[in-house]
Amino acid sequence: MIEKIEKLKAQGKIRFSGFSFHDRLELFKEVVEANSNWDFCLIQHNYLDFEYEAGVLGPKYAAANGMGLAVMKPARTGFLANLPEVMRKALASTGVHKPDNEWALDYLWDIPEVSVAVSGMGSMKDVEANLEYASRAKPNMLTPAEREALGNAIRAYRETPGHIDCTGCYKCIPCPHNVAIGYIFAYVYNNYLLHKNMDRAMFDYTVSMSPIQRGAPASACTSCGACLAKCPQGLNIPEHLKTVAGTFGK
């Protein structure tokens, strides 16, 4: 694959070569080192997932090898753009007040090695807001108080009883029984635990899945274990699905 990419670059058919990544830091280093001519990479990163996958060291390793860095899921599939009150209060605890999504984007723009944040936007209002935040962005922009506030929010999330440390990377799918694992964990169940809105959770669980995310409910899991080796976080997915099925009744 790398040889083909280099030939296409030499022919002028592509300008920059890179890769998208979902896995552990050790493998990230191996992929970076496999080709001295990589121009960029795309990783998942946000302030809740600073320990996962390529983590906080991935950007530094990419930059040390002369690569640009794009970051996907800066708002963790929308979760960090609509925070539960416990996290919002934690962010405000040190006297700093910003919109939820600005916190998420500022965390990334603060990192000198980050070239661009790839943020999903659902309306022109979102685009305009993100452009406004970007106009104020620069490396090393966060103050000590802002860093402390982010730490408070992370602790508030981690201390929520029963939450599942799923980042929504979807490496676990396809499931042999079509269970929408990542969507159920990262978007539906964790949102329910933190917002305590059962009506919204059931709507998201049974009605509003996109065609890509749509799948069977947690109760369709047979504990076959096909997902276990795929999960970068090493989650016991079948056990968590039993918990979800018990909570939502399907």
RODRENDO-294592 format. One line per 5 residues: for each residue x, y negated, z negated of N, C-alpha, C, O. Coordinates in steps of 0.05 Angstrom, whole numbers. Each point is the difference from the previous one (the first is absolute). Layout:
# residues N
X:Y:Z:X:Y:Z:X:Y:Z:X:Y:Z  ...
END
This chain:
# residues 250
16:24:0:-16:-24:0:17:-25:0:-5:-19:15  26:18:-32:18:-23:-1:14:-5:27:2:-23:8  7:44:4:13:-2:27:-20:-12:20:8:-17:16  -33:26:-16:-19:-11:19:-5:-30:-6:-3:-16:19  1:9:-45:-4:-28:-7:23:-17:11:-4:-22:11
28:31:-15:24:-15:9:0:-3:30:8:-21:10  -16:41:5:-2:-2:29:-20:-21:9:4:-15:18  -27:15:-32:-21:-19:6:9:-29:-6:-7:-18:15  22:15:-36:11:-26:-7:20:-9:22:-1:-23:9  18:41:0:19:-6:20:-13:-8:27:11:-16:15
-35:28:-10:-15:-6:24:-16:-26:-3:-13:-8:20  12:-3:-44:-16:-24:-4:-29:4:-4:-16:-18:1  8:44:-4:-29:6:-3:-10:-5:-28:-24:-5:-4  42:6:-16:-7:-8:-27:23:-18:-10:23:3:9  -30:-21:-27:20:-19:-9:12:8:-27:24:-4:-5
-40:15:-13:9:6:-27:-9:28:-7:-23:8:6  39:7:-20:-7:27:-8:-2:1:-31:15:-13:-14  -35:28:5:-4:3:-29:-17:23:-6:-7:16:17  0:-14:-42:-17:23:-9:-18:-8:-23:6:-19:-15  -28:33:13:-19:-4:-22:5:23:-20:7:22:7
-10:-28:-33:9:19:-20:-19:3:-24:-10:-19:-11  5:44:4:-15:8:-24:14:24:-12:-7:23:8  24:-26:-27:13:23:-13:18:-11:-22:-1:-23:-7  19:40:-3:17:-7:-22:24:-16:9:7:0:24  6:-14:-42:22:-18:6:23:15:13:13:-10:18
-7:34:-28:23:16:10:-4:5:30:20:-2:15  -44:9:-7:-5:5:28:2:-26:16:9:0:23  -18:-21:-34:1:-26:13:30:-7:7:5:-9:22  12:14:-40:29:-4:5:10:17:22:16:-8:17  -25:33:-16:9:19:21:-9:-10:27:15:1:19
-40:-11:-17:-10:-10:26:15:-25:8:8:-2:24  -3:-16:-42:16:-24:6:27:8:11:9:-12:20  4:31:-33:27:7:7:1:17:26:22:4:11  -45:7:-3:0:17:24:5:-15:25:8:11:21  -11:-38:-21:3:-16:24:12:-27:-8:-13:-15:-15
36:9:24:13:-25:-8:-11:-24:15:7:-23:-5  -26:29:24:-11:-22:17:-29:-6:-6:-13:-15:15  3:25:-38:-28:-9:-7:-1:-30:-3:19:-12:-10  -40:0:20:-4:-29:-3:-18:-7:-24:4:-21:-12  -23:38:6:-19:-6:-21:-13:25:-11:3:22:12
-17:-25:-34:-17:22:-10:-25:-12:-12:-1:-23:-6  -19:40:3:-26:-8:-12:-5:19:-24:-2:24:3  0:-36:-27:-4:16:-24:-25:-10:-15:-9:-22:5  -2:39:-22:-22:-8:-17:12:-11:-26:17:13:-13  -26:-37:5:10:-11:-25:-19:-22:-10:-11:-15:16
8:14:-42:-15:-21:-13:7:1:-30:14:17:-8  -24:-36:-7:10:-2:-28:-10:23:-18:12:4:-21  -33:10:29:-7:24:-15:17:24:7:4:18:-17  5:-17:42:14:24:10:30:-4:2:14:11:17  -3:-28:-35:29:-6:2:18:24:-5:23:0:7
-34:20:-20:16:24:-6:-4:22:20:16:19:1  -36:-21:17:-7:22:18:14:-2:27:7:-22:9  -4:45:3:11:2:27:27:-14:2:17:5:-17  -13:-23:36:26:-14:2:4:-19:-23:23:-7:-6  -45:-2:-6:2:-16:-25:15:-26:3:4:-10:22
6:-1:-44:14:-26:0:28:3:12:11:-20:9  0:44:-8:27:3:11:0:3:30:20:-6:14  -42:15:-3:-2:4:29:6:-26:16:16:1:19  -29:-23:-26:6:-25:15:29:-8:-1:11:-9:20  2:13:-43:28:-7:-2:17:18:17:20:-9:12
-27:35:-11:16:19:16:-3:-6:29:19:2:16  -44:-9:-7:-4:-6:28:16:-25:8:13:-1:21  -14:-20:-38:14:-25:6:30:5:1:15:-12:16  -5:29:-34:29:6:-1:9:13:25:24:0:7  -43:13:8:6:13:25:-8:-17:24:-3:10:22
-1:-36:-27:-6:-19:22:-27:2:12:-5:-9:22  -14:19:-37:-27:4:10:-20:-21:-10:2:-10:-23  -21:3:40:-23:-16:-9:-19:17:-14:0:25:4  -17:-36:-21:-19:16:-16:-28:-12:1:-5:-23:-7  -14:40:17:-28:-7:-1:-13:17:-22:7:23:-4
-27:-35:-10:-13:14:-22:-29:2:5:-14:-20:6  4:45:-7:-29:5:3:-13:3:-28:14:5:-20  -40:-7:20:-17:2:-24:10:-18:-23:3:8:-22  2:-34:29:8:-18:-22:-22:-4:-21:6:-6:-23  -32:10:32:-22:-3:-19:-11:27:-8:-22:2:-11
36:20:17:-8:27:-7:-28:7:8:-17:6:-16  12:-7:42:-26:6:12:-22:-18:-11:-22:9:-4  29:-34:-2:-19:-19:-9:-3:-1:-31:-12:-19:-10  23:38:-4:-4:1:-29:12:-25:-13:-12:-12:-18  36:4:27:13:-23:-13:-11:-27:9:8:-21:-10
-26:22:29:-14:-25:9:-27:-4:-14:-13:-20:3  6:40:-19:-25:-2:-15:4:14:-27:-10:22:-5  25:-35:-12:9:12:-25:-22:4:-20:-18:-17:-2  20:38:-14:-18:2:-23:7:-21:-21:22:-10:0  -41:3:-17:4:-22:-18:23:4:-19:14:-19:-8
-9:44:0:22:6:-18:27:-8:12:18:-10:-14  -15:14:40:25:-7:14:1:-30:5:22:-13:-2  -45:1:8:0:-29:5:7:-15:-25:14:-20:0  -25:29:-23:7:-13:-26:30:4:-6:13:-19:-11  -2:42:18:28:5:-6:17:-19:17:21:-11:-10
-28:6:35:15:-18:17:-1:-29:-11:19:-15:3  -42:8:-14:-3:-27:-11:11:-4:-28:0:-22:-10  9:44:-2:9:-1:-28:24:-18:-5:4:-9:-23  12:4:43:23:-17:-3:-5:-28:11:19:-16:3  -44:9:3:-7:-27:8:2:-5:30:-3:-23:8
8:43:8:2:-4:29:-26:10:13:-10:22:-6  -2:-38:23:-26:7:13:3:-2:30:7:-20:11  -13:43:2:0:2:29:-22:18:9:-9:17:-16  0:-18:41:-18:20:11:13:27:0:25:3:2  -41:18:-5:10:27:-2:19:7:23:22:10:-5
-30:-16:30:16:8:23:26:-16:2:20:11:10  -20:-35:-20:25:-16:0:20:12:-19:24:0:7  -33:11:-29:19:14:-18:13:23:15:25:3:-1  -41:13:15:11:23:14:20:-8:22:21:13:2  -27:-33:13:17:-8:21:25:-15:-10:22:4:10
-25:-20:-31:23:-14:-12:20:19:-11:24:-4:2  -34:26:-13:19:21:-11:19:9:22:24:4:-4  -35:1:28:16:10:23:18:-22:11:24:5:6  -35:-29:-2:16:-22:12:23:-8:-19:20:-12:9  -23:18:-34:21:-6:-19:25:17:5:22:-8:-7
-26:31:19:22:19:5:15:-9:24:-11:0:22  37:-7:-24:15:-11:23:1:18:24:1:-9:23  -1:35:-28:3:19:22:-25:4:17:1:12:21  -24:-21:-31:-25:4:15:-2:-20:23:1:-24:-5  -5:34:29:-3:-17:23:-28:-9:5:-5:-24:6
-14:42:-10:-28:-6:6:-18:18:-16:6:24:-4  -29:-34:-5:-20:16:-14:-23:5:19:-11:-19:11  3:44:-7:-21:7:19:-26:3:-16:-4:21:-13  -12:-42:13:-24:-1:-17:-25:4:16:-4:-14:20  -13:32:-28:-26:3:13:-18:-24:-7:-2:-7:-24
-11:-4:43:-18:-24:-4:-26:5:14:-1:9:23  -21:-14:-38:-27:7:11:-16:-24:10:-22:4:11  33:-28:-13:-14:-24:9:19:-22:5:24:1:-8  -33:-22:23:16:-23:4:8:-14:-26:21:-12:-2  -39:13:-17:6:-12:-27:25:14:-12:17:-14:-12
-15:40:15:23:15:-10:25:-9:15:21:-4:-13  -23:1:39:24:-8:16:9:-28:-9:24:-4:-4  -42:-14:1:7:-28:-8:12:0:-28:19:-15:-5  -30:31:-13:11:1:-28:28:11:0:18:-11:-13  -14:33:28:27:12:1:21:-19:13:23:0:-8
-32:-15:28:18:-20:12:7:-22:-20:23:-9:-1  -42:1:-15:5:-20:-21:21:11:-20:18:-14:-7  -22:39:-2:19:12:-19:28:2:13:20:-6:-13  -20:14:38:26:3:14:15:-26:3:25:-1:0  -40:-21:3:13:-26:3:16:-8:-25:17:-17:2
-24:29:-25:14:-7:-24:21:22:-7:14:-3:-21  -12:23:37:16:23:-7:30:-4:6:7:-13:19  10:25:-36:28:1:5:13:21:-18:-12:7:-20  35:3:27:14:20:-16:6:-12:-28:6:-23:-3  -8:41:-17:6:-8:-28:-18:-23:-9:9:-17:-15
-34:18:23:-19:-22:-7:-13:3:-27:-10:-20:-11  9:44:0:-14:5:-25:15:-11:-24:24:2:-2  -39:-14:-16:12:-10:-25:1:22:-21:-14:21:4  29:-24:-25:0:20:-21:-29:6:-11:-6:22:-6  -10:-43:4:-27:3:-10:-17:17:19:-16:16:-8
20:-20:34:-15:15:20:9:29:0:-17:18:2  42:-13:-5:10:28:-2:-12:14:-25:-8:23:1  7:-38:-23:-12:11:-24:-29:6:4:-10:21:-9  -4:-38:23:-29:4:5:-5:25:17:-18:15:-6  35:-11:26:-2:25:16:5:24:-17:-14:20:3
33:-21:-20:5:23:-18:-24:5:-18:-7:23:-5  -6:-44:-5:-24:3:-16:-22:14:15:-14:17:-10  11:-25:36:-21:12:16:5:30:6:-18:16:0  43:-10:5:8:28:5:-6:17:-25:-11:22:2  18:-32:-26:-6:15:-24:-30:3:-4:-9:22:-9
-6:-42:15:-30:1:-3:-11:22:17:-18:15:-8  29:-12:32:-9:21:19:8:27:-10:-16:19:-1  41:-16:-7:10:26:-9:-14:10:-25:-2:24:-4  -7:-42:-12:-12:7:-26:-30:6:3:-13:7:-20  2:-9:44:-28:6:5:-4:30:-2:12:15:16
-28:-5:-35:-3:29:-4:-10:14:25:-20:-9:12  34:30:-4:-10:17:22:7:-9:28:-7:14:19  21:-36:-16:6:-9:27:19:20:14:16:13:-13  -18:-12:39:16:19:16:21:-16:16:-7:-19:14  32:26:-17:22:-15:13:3:6:29:21:8:10
-43:-10:5:-1:4:29:4:-27:13:-14:-19:-7  32:18:27:6:-25:14:-17:-3:26:2:-21:13  -17:41:-7:-16:-1:25:17:3:25:-6:-12:21  28:27:-22:17:3:24:-11:20:20:8:0:23  -27:17:-32:-13:19:18:18:22:11:-7:12:20
30:-7:-33:17:22:9:-14:27:-6:7:20:13  -26:-20:-31:-13:25:-8:-21:10:21:-8:23:-2  1:-40:21:-19:9:20:14:6:26:22:-11:5  -33:28:12:-27:12:-2:-2:22:-21:18:16:-2  -40:-16:-12:-6:22:-19:-15:22:15:-17:-6:16
24:31:-22:-14:22:14:-31:-1:-4:-14:11:16  5:-24:-37:-28:-2:-5:-11:-28:3:-21:-7:-9  38:-10:22:-8:-27:8:-6:-19:-24:-16:-19:3  28:25:-26:-4:-18:-23:15:-26:5:24:1:7  -36:-24:-11:12:-26:5:16:-8:-25:-7:-18:-14
29:32:9:14:-1:-25:10:-28:-7:-8:-11:-21  25:0:38:12:-26:-6:-21:-22:-4:2:-17:-18  -22:17:36:-21:-20:-2:-15:3:-26:-6:-20:-13  -1:44:6:-15:6:-25:15:-10:-24:-11:-13:-18  37:20:16:16:-7:-23:6:-30:-1:-8:-14:-20
21:4:41:11:-28:-1:-22:-21:2:2:-21:-12  -22:26:28:-20:-21:6:-25:3:-17:-10:-20:-10  0:44:7:-26:4:-14:4:4:-30:-11:-16:-16  25:37:9:1:8:-29:14:-21:-17:-10:-7:-21  34:-1:29:15:-20:-16:-15:-26:-2:0:-14:-21
-13:6:43:-17:-25:-1:-22:3:-20:-7:-18:-15  -5:42:15:-22:5:-19:10:-2:-29:-13:-13:-17  35:25:11:11:0:-27:5:-28:-10:-4:-7:-23  14:-10:41:8:-27:-8:-23:-20:2:-1:-19:-16  -18:22:35:-22:-19:3:-25:10:-14:-18:-16:-7
15:42:2:-23:12:-13:-26:-7:14:-21:-5:-12  22:6:39:-24:-5:16:-7:25:15:10:6:21  -28:10:-33:-7:26:11:-15:-3:27:4:16:18  -21:-36:-16:-14:-4:26:19:-5:22:-3:12:22  23:-29:-26:19:-6:21:17:25:6:6:6:23
2:8:-44:16:25:3:-15:20:17:11:12:18  -37:-7:-24:-15:19:15:-5:-8:29:-1:16:18  -2:-43:-14:-2:-9:28:25:5:15:0:10:23  23:-16:-35:26:5:13:5:29:4:12:9:20  -22:8:-39:5:29:1:-17:14:20:8:19:13
-33:-29:-9:-19:15:17:-8:-14:26:-11:13:18  16:-39:-16:-11:-14:22:21:-14:17:0:2:25  19:-16:-37:16:-20:14:28:9:10:15:-17:8  -9:42:-10:26:9:10:3:-6:30:-20:4:15  43:-13:-7:5:-5:29:2:26:15:4:21:-13
-6:-20:39:3:25:15:27:14:-6:1:25:0  20:-41:-5:26:13:-5:0:13:-28:10:21:-4  -23:-35:-15:1:10:-28:-22:20:-6:2:16:-19  -23:-15:36:-23:16:-7:7:29:-3:16:11:15  -27:1:-36:5:29:-4:-19:11:-21:-20:-14:-7
25:38:-2:-17:13:-19:5:-11:-28:22:-11:-5  -41:13:-14:4:-9:-27:19:18:-16:9:21:10  -2:-30:-34:19:15:-16:-9:28:-6:17:18:-3  -43:-13:2:-10:27:-7:6:20:22:-3:24:-5  11:-33:29:6:19:22:27:13:-4:7:18:15
9:-28:-34:27:11:-4:-2:29:-11:-16:5:-17  32:12:29:1:28:-9:25:7:-16:5:24:-6  11:-44:0:25:4:-14:20:17:16:15:16:-11  -16:-19:38:18:16:17:29:-8:-3:18:16:5  -13:-41:-14:27:-9:-5:15:-10:24:23:-7:-2
-36:5:26:14:-9:24:10:-28:-3:19:-8:14  -32:-8:-31:7:-28:-3:24:-5:-19:12:-21:2  -6:40:-19:18:-5:-22:29:-7:10:12:-19:-10  -2:34:29:27:-5:10:2:-26:16:22:-10:4  -45:0:5:0:-24:17:1:-26:-16:8:-21:10
-15:22:-35:-4:-24:-16:27:-12:-10:13:13:-16  -6:-37:25:26:-12:-9:0:-5:-30:22:-1:-12  -45:-2:0:-2:-5:-29:-1:25:-17:1:-1:-25  -3:24:38:-1:26:-14:-25:3:-17:0:12:-21  -23:-24:30:-25:2:-15:-11:28:1:2:14:20
-16:-6:-42:-15:25:0:-27:-6:12:-20:-4:-14  19:3:40:-24:-10:15:-25:16:-6:-21:-11:-6  22:38:6:-24:16:-5:-12:-7:-28:-25:-2:-2  42:-1:-18:-11:-6:-27:-12:-28:-1:-21:-4:-12  33:-15:26:-11:-27:0:-27:0:16:-19:-14:-8
17:30:29:-25:2:15:-22:11:-17:-23:-8:2  29:27:-20:-20:11:-18:-11:-22:-18:-24:-2:-6  42:-16:-4:-8:-22:-17:-18:-19:15:-21:-9:-10  28:3:35:-16:-18:16:-28:12:5:-20:-14:-2  19:40:9:-25:13:5:-18:0:-24:-24:-4:2
36:7:-26:-15:-1:-24:-11:-27:-6:-22:-3:-11  37:-18:18:-8:-27:-5:-23:-9:19:-19:-12:-9  21:19:34:-19:-9:20:-21:21:7:-19:-6:15  21:30:-26:-20:20:4:0:12:27:-20:13:8  42:-16:7:2:13:27:29:-1:10:5:10:22
END
